Amino acid sequence: MPDAGTRPLPEALLAAAQDRGLTIAVAESLTGGLVCDALVSVPGASRTLRGGVVAYATEVKHSVLGVDADLLAKVGPVHAEVARQMAHGAARVLGASLGLATTGVAGPGPQDDVAAGTVVVAAVLRDGRHVVRERRWDGDRPAVRAAAASAVLEAALELLDGER
């Protein structure tokens, strides 16, 4: 697998996915397109990246990505199972074998009793194997959003590394 330490994360993920014959789809909430932008910035990304959905509104997480409405009502949009379902939904909707998702609160203040800087990311393979990570970062909105984008790429690389 490409070593993410010697190449940028987006490039490393795209190379790892391509080596395995996988395609990628992204569901983004708080990152608002940063993950797709990072991937698209890599020459040749079109061989692997299918596309992305910016599901900023909670309802869009349900209506477009298929996140369970009862789950959203019970736990809200910033939850590990919500992120996993978002990633699965992106892969399903966009016809990819690997789905990525970001959800969280970028700040500056809390939202629905969730502290600013709280982020959940997920990477899901078509067969159901997945990596989900919850983190909390200090910093302003741009810093939290950038950290979340990096975290989901790292989670995807971790998932693919476990595929060997």
Salt bridges, closest charged atoms under 4 A:
GLU11 OE2 - ARG7 NH2 3.19
GLU81 OE2 - ARG84 NH2 2.65
ASP127 OD2 - ARG129 NE 2.80
ASP138 OD1 - ARG136 NH1 3.24
GLU158 OE2 - ARG133 NH2 2.36
ASP161 OD1 - ARG164 NE 3.75
GLU163 OE1 - ARG20 NE 3.34
GLU163 OE2 - ARG129 NH2 3.43
